């Protein structure tokens, strides 16, 4: 499965870093489903790969202190983290 960084965190460079409006337009135009996770996948978060609309993904993006976005072959993953996740 191919994985492409759209918006990076912790040093990984994303295609839309510094251009969140471009990322939001991409959310709105893509045919791929958007999925949202809050927290690290390896910690089995309660909110994990939940389908969201483009507008919901934008709200999640705007409200998260830390976020990264990856595009896979069959979906786009919006992954948010709290400040507690970073310690």
C-alpha positions as CSV (number, residue, x, y, z in Angstrom):
1,X,0.0,0.0,0.0
2,X,1.4,3.4,-1.0
3,X,1.6,6.2,1.5
4,X,2.1,9.8,0.7
5,X,2.5,12.6,3.2
6,X,0.1,15.5,2.6
7,X,0.7,17.4,5.8
8,X,3.7,16.5,8.0
9,X,4.4,16.3,11.7
10,X,7.6,15.6,13.5
11,X,9.9,16.5,10.7
12,X,8.3,14.7,7.8
13,X,7.7,17.0,4.8
14,X,4.2,17.1,3.4
15,X,3.0,18.3,0.0
16,X,0.7,20.8,1.6
17,X,2.9,22.0,4.5
18,X,2.3,25.7,4.9
19,X,-0.7,25.6,2.5
20,X,-3.7,24.5,4.6
21,X,-6.2,26.1,2.2
22,X,-4.7,23.9,-0.6
23,X,-5.1,20.9,1.6
24,X,-8.7,21.8,2.4
25,X,-9.5,22.2,-1.3
26,X,-7.9,18.8,-1.9
27,X,-10.2,17.3,0.8
28,X,-13.2,18.8,-0.9
29,X,-12.2,17.6,-4.4
30,X,-10.9,14.0,-3.7
31,X,-13.0,11.0,-4.6
32,X,-11.2,9.0,-1.8
33,X,-12.9,8.7,1.6
34,X,-11.5,10.6,4.5
35,X,-10.8,8.9,7.8
36,X,-10.0,10.4,11.1
37,X,-8.0,9.2,14.1
38,X,-7.3,10.9,17.4
39,X,-4.1,9.6,18.9
40,X,-1.5,7.1,18.0
41,X,-2.7,4.0,16.1
42,X,-0.4,1.7,18.0
43,X,-2.1,2.8,21.2
44,X,-5.5,1.6,19.9
45,X,-7.4,4.9,20.3
46,X,-11.1,5.0,20.7
47,X,-11.5,7.3,17.7
48,X,-9.8,5.3,15.0
49,X,-10.2,5.5,11.2
50,X,-13.7,7.0,11.6
51,X,-15.2,8.2,8.2
52,X,-15.6,11.9,8.1
53,X,-16.8,14.4,5.4
54,X,-14.4,17.0,4.0
55,X,-15.9,19.7,6.2
56,X,-15.6,17.6,9.3
57,X,-12.0,16.9,8.5
58,X,-11.3,20.6,8.1
59,X,-12.8,21.3,11.5
60,X,-10.8,18.6,13.1
61,X,-7.6,20.0,11.4
62,X,-8.3,23.5,12.6
63,X,-8.9,22.4,16.2
64,X,-6.0,20.0,16.7
65,X,-2.8,21.1,18.3
66,X,-0.9,18.5,16.3
67,X,-2.0,16.9,13.1
68,X,-0.7,14.9,10.1
69,X,-2.4,13.8,6.9
70,X,-1.4,10.9,4.8
71,X,-2.9,9.7,1.5
72,X,-3.1,5.9,0.9
73,X,-4.2,4.1,-2.2
74,X,-7.8,3.9,-1.1
75,X,-8.3,6.7,1.5
76,X,-6.9,9.8,3.2
77,X,-6.0,9.6,6.9
78,X,-6.3,12.7,9.0
79,X,-4.6,11.9,12.3
80,X,-4.7,14.4,15.2
81,X,-2.8,14.3,18.5
82,X,-3.2,16.0,21.8
83,X,-0.4,17.7,23.7
84,X,-0.4,14.6,26.0
85,X,0.4,12.4,23.0
86,X,3.6,14.4,22.4
87,X,5.1,13.7,25.9
